[in-house]
Amino acid sequence: MTTPTVISLFTGGMGLDLGFENQGFTIKVALDNDTAVEATIRKNGRSFPVLTSNVSDVTTPDLLRSAGLPVGGATVLTGAPPCEPFTTAGARNGFQDHRAGAVHSFIRIVRESRPEYFVFEEVPGFLRAAKQHISFYKRSRMQDKDLHPDYRLGSAFDEVMKDFKDLGYNLSFDPENPKASLLNSADFGVPQKRIRFVLIGAREGPAIELPKPNHGAPDSKEVQEGVRKPWRTLRDALKGLDSDGDERVNFPEKWGQYLDLVPEGGCWRDLPEHLHVVVLGGAYDDGSDPMTAGMKGGRTGFLRRLSWDKPAPTLVDRPTNKANCLCHPEETRPLSVKEYARIQGFEDDWILSGSLSQRYRLIGQATPVWLAAAIATKVLEHRMGALRGNESTPTLKVEDVATQQELPRELVLR
């Protein structure tokens, strides 16, 4: 069997790519508009071509020429387009945001390059993306029948899925069970609750089944019966890591006096009640407006101190975001870049380039390496079945898979 190849779009810190590399794939070309990406790739000894450009400005022939591949020659094309238009942690302007055009560019390149497979990842809010954005509070005051079709939640998602179907690939997505396409990284041995929409397309053969969880909540039936392992925790992730002297951002000066009062695993709600209005400001909900009662000030990510014995919450671009504070369980400080990398499954010797904010972003936006490896394994299983002319996909054994770093054994035993 020939070595499987990858065309990597929106490469970032290479989390998705490392997962595929660990399963024996070879990256042939990478594309990202962040100037720190190529420097990161080179510092880690990778020599494949890197195109530093917006995806909309790159033609598919140029991409294939850089990869040294013909049309139809790539095994898999991967990409996790910018999530800001669809995430709840921000304005969430949907397809009104110019960055949402990256999704259409991804589809264009799949159509023109015809890889054997494609892997597409987005935030879970993508399922509810609307063509036209209106605020949550305005939407809450309107009846569904009064909403313009473009304002309907999911209207943009439906349009994009139609474009994916028109590619002629067999898709992993089940319209009868959309949530089955949402994978929680914690369920795959990642010490982080990070839910992502994952879509795999297969040019030939049946649709690929997404990987099945091998970890679960400690109190779940599957874990209690020994079918799955318990989620890995922040303590597991940071064990043995010396973060003294590691670079990190600082919290706003006023946060410290409040975070000192927050216990491990707590947030602003654990502060004395008289401080709630002080720390929340305009987001404080006094219950006077029946239309917004209970809707404001509800984010538990504000002034949040993490718990040692639970998976970390979703890592974001920086640990000092107001709605997504990521404070160390014991010390009153944000998580460091090294701690970010450990949680995402990067090896300690992985070198990140760029400014401090760029390094946080490269790691925070990355696909966790172990989740990526689980996805890569399913692609390999399907490809082996296709090459052997079987409709059913084989089960990979350890010796069938090239692993270049220590991964949970169950990732290569499916």
N, C-alpha and C positions, 0 to 999 in steps of 0.2 A: 504494500500500500504506500503510495507517495505521501511525502510529508504534507500535512494539511497547512494551508496558508491563510493569513488574515490581512484584510484591508481594514485599518483602524481609523474611524472618524471620531472627532471630538475626544481625542486621546487622553488629554489631561494628565493626571499623575500615573497613568498606565495600570490602574487597578483591574479593569476588564481584560487588558492585554496580558497581564501577568498570570491571571487565571487561565487563559488560553495557552500561554507559553508553558505553564506547569503541566498541562495535559498534552504537550508535544506539538503544538501549533507553532508555526514560524510567522512572525510579523513581517510583512513585505513593504508596507508603507504606512505612515501615520500622518494625520492631518489635524491641526488645531491652531486657533488664532492667538493663543497665549504664547508669548515669546519665551516663557520659562519652560515650556514643554520640551522643545528640542534640546535645550541645555541639560535638562533632567535626564532625557534619554541618552545623551552622549556621556554624561558623567557616570551612568550605570552600564557603560560598555556596549550599548546597542548601536549598530552601524547602519540600520535600514534608513531609507530616505524619510525625511520629515518635511512636510509642506506647512509652512506657517502662514496661514491665510484663512479668511472666512470661507466656509464651505460653499457659499453661494457664488464665490468668485472662481471656483476650481471646476474645470471641465473633467468629465469622466475619462476621456482619452488621456489627458495629462496625468490623472491619478493612476490609471493602468500602466502608462508608460513608466512612471516613477517606480511602480511596483514590479515592473518587468513581467506583467501578466496580460494575456489576451482577454477579450470579452468572454465571460464564462469560465475563466481560468482560476478565479479565487475560490477557495473553499468556503470562507465565511467573511461577510462584511459586518462589522460591529459598530455600534454607536449609541451614545446616550446624549441626545441633543440638550441644549440648555433647558434647565427645568424651571427657571424663574417665572416664565409666563403662566405656569400651572401650579406652582407650589402655594401652600397656604401661608407660608412665611414670607409675606411681601404683598405687593400690589395685586398679583395674580390677574393680569390683564388679558390672559388667554391669547387668542389669535390676533388681537389688536396689537400685541407686543411684537416688534420687528424680529425678535429672536425666535419667535414661533415658526418663522420661515425655514429654520434649520430642519424641522421635521419634514417639510416638503422637499428640501434638498436631499435629505437622506433617502427618501422614496425615489427621487429622480436618479440618484446614483445607483440604487439597486436595479431600477428598470434598465439603465443603460449598461451596467457592468455585468449583470446576470450571474452573481455568485451562486454557488451551490446552496448556500444558506445565508440568512441574515439574522442578526440578533439586535433587537431594538429595546432600549430601556428608557423609562420615564418615571416621574413621580406619580403616586396614586391619583393625585388631583387631575391628571391627564384624562382619566375616565369621565370626569365631570366637566371638562373644558367646554366653554361656550364660544360661539363665533364672536359674539359681542359681550363685553363685560359690563355688568352693573354691580354696584356695591351689595354686600351681604344685607345691609340694613334696608336698602331700597327693595331688594328682592323679597325680604321678609314681609314687607308691607303690601305686596301684590299677590293676587291670585294667579295660579298657573295659567288660567284661560286668558288672562290679560297680558301675558308675556309675549313679546314678539318671538317668532320661532328661533331667531338668531340669539336670543337671550336664554333659550332653554338650556339647562345644564345637560351636557353631553352632546350638544349639537355639533360642536367642532370635532369631538372624538368620533362621532358617527361618520363624518365626512372623511376623516383621515383613514378610518378603518376601511371605508369603501375604496380609497386609493390603494391601500395595501392589498385588498382582495383583487383589485384590477391588475396587480402585478403577475397574477397567475401562479403564485406560490401557495403551497398548503400551509396554513397558519395554525399555530398552537392555540390561538384564541377561540374560546367557546362562547358564542353570543348568548347562550342560555345560562351561562355561569361566568359572567365577566370577572368576578372577584377571584376566580381560580387563577387568573393571570397576575395576581398580586402576590409577590414572594417576599416573605419577611426574612431578612438576612440572619436573624437570630435562629431561625429554624434550620440553618445550614452550618452551624458551628461558629458563626460570627458573634462576638460579644457586643452586639449592637442591634437594637430594634430599628431596622431600616426597611421600610416597605417600598417596593418598587414594582411598577408595571413592566412585565417582560413579555416580549413577543418574538417568537422564532419562526422564520419562514423557511420552508424546504422546497427547493426547485423541483425535486423528483421524490417519488415515494409518498407514504402517508405523512400526515402532520406529526410533528415531534411532540411528545408529551413533556411538559415542563418537569424539572427535577422534583422529587418528593422530599419533604422534610425529613431530616434525620435527627433533629433536636426539637425540644418542645418545652413549654412551661413546666416547671418542676411539679406542679400539682395536677398536670394533665393526665388523662387516662393512659395515653401512650407511654409517657415517662414512668408512671407508676407500674405499668405492666412490663417495662423493660424493652418496649418496642423502639423507643427513641431515647437519646441521651438528654439530660437537662440542659437548658440554655447555658452557654458560657457567660460568665459575669465580667464586670469591670475588673474585679480582683484577679480573675484568670488572665485577662488581657495584659495587665500592667505588672504582673508578678516578675520580680527581678529587674525591672527597668529603673535605671538611675536617671531621674529627670533633673537633678541638680545642675544648674547652669544651662539647661536646655532653653532655647529661645521660645518666648511666648508673648502674647499681647497682654495688656493690663486691663482690668475692669475700670470703668469710670470711678473716680475717686469716692463718690458718695455711696457706691454699691457696697463697699467693704463694710461699712458700719451696719448695714442691714444683713448682708450675707453672714456676718459673724453670729447673728441671732437665728439663722436657719439651720436646723439639724440635718444630719446625713439623710439623703433621700427626700428632703423637704423642698419647699418653695415659698413664695411670698405669702401664701395662705397660712403658713406657720408663724408668721410675725404677729406680734400683739395687734389686736384689731384696730387700735387707734392709729396704727401706722399704715393701714391698708390704703386709705385715701391719699396719704402722703406719697407712697411709693408708686401708686398707680396713676395718680393725676387724672387726666381726662378719660382714662380707661376705666376709672372706678364706677361701678354700677351701684347706685343707691336705691334702685328699685322703683324710682319715681315714674319712669316711662314704661308702661305695661308692654309696649311693643319691643323693647330691648331688654326687659328684665331677664337677668340670667345670661345674657349674651355677651356682655362686656366684662373685661377684666378676668376672663375665665381661663386664660392660658397658664398652665402649670409650669411652662418653660421659663417664666419670668422669675428672676432671683432663685434659680434652681440649683440646689446642691445635689450632686450625683450620689448614688448608692453603690457601695462596694459589691454587694451581693445580688445585683441585678445587671442585666445587660445595659450598656449605655444607651441613651436615646439617640435618635438620628443625629449624626454629626452634620454641621452646616459649615458655611464658608468661613466663619470665625466663631469662637466660643463666647464672644461678648455681644452677640445679637440680643436685643432687648427681649424678644419673645422666645429665644432659644439659648438661654444662659447655660453654659456648661462649666460649672464650678467643681473643682476637685472635692472629693468626699470629706477630706479632713482639713486641707489647707484652703485659705480664702484666696484662691487664684484660679484663673482659667486653665483648662487642659492645655498642655504644651503640644508643639508640632510632633514630637516623638510619640507622645501618648495618643494623639490622633492616628498616627501611622500604625501603631500597635493595634488599636481598635479596628482599623480597616484591614488588617491582615498583611501589612507590608513588613518585610524583613527589616531588622534594625540597621542593616548596612545599606538600605536603600537611600540614595542621595537625592535630595530635592534642591532645585535651583530656584532663583528668583528672590524677590523681596519676601519679607515675613508674611505679608498678606497673600502673596501669590502662593507660597508654600502651604498655608492653611487651606487655600482654595483648591489647590491641586489634590490634596488629600481629602478634604471635606466633600468634594464633588465626585470623588472616585467611586466606582463600583467595588464593594468589598471583594478582596481577592478570592476568598473561599467560596463565595456565592458565584463568582465568575467561573471558578473551576468546576462547580457543579453543573453550570450551564454548558460549559465546554464538553464535559463528559457526555451529556445527552446528545450533543451534536455528533461526537465521535461514535456513539452507539448507533445512531441513525445512519451515519455514513458507512460504517462497517456492514450494516445490514444491506444497504443499497448496493455496495460494491460486490457483495456476495450474492446479490440477486434474490435476497429474502425479503418478504414483506414484513416479517417480525424483526425487531431489533435485538441484537445479542446483548448479553450482560457482560460488561467489561470486567476483566480481572486486573489485578495490580500490575502484572507483567505486560499488559497491553498498553499501559499508560506511562508516558514519560513524566516523572515528577521531579522538579528541580528544587523544591523546598519542602519542608515538612508540612503536610496537609493532613487534616483529619482523615483517617483511613476510609471512612465511609463515603467520602467524596469520590473515590475511585472504585467503590464496590457497590454497584447499583444492580 
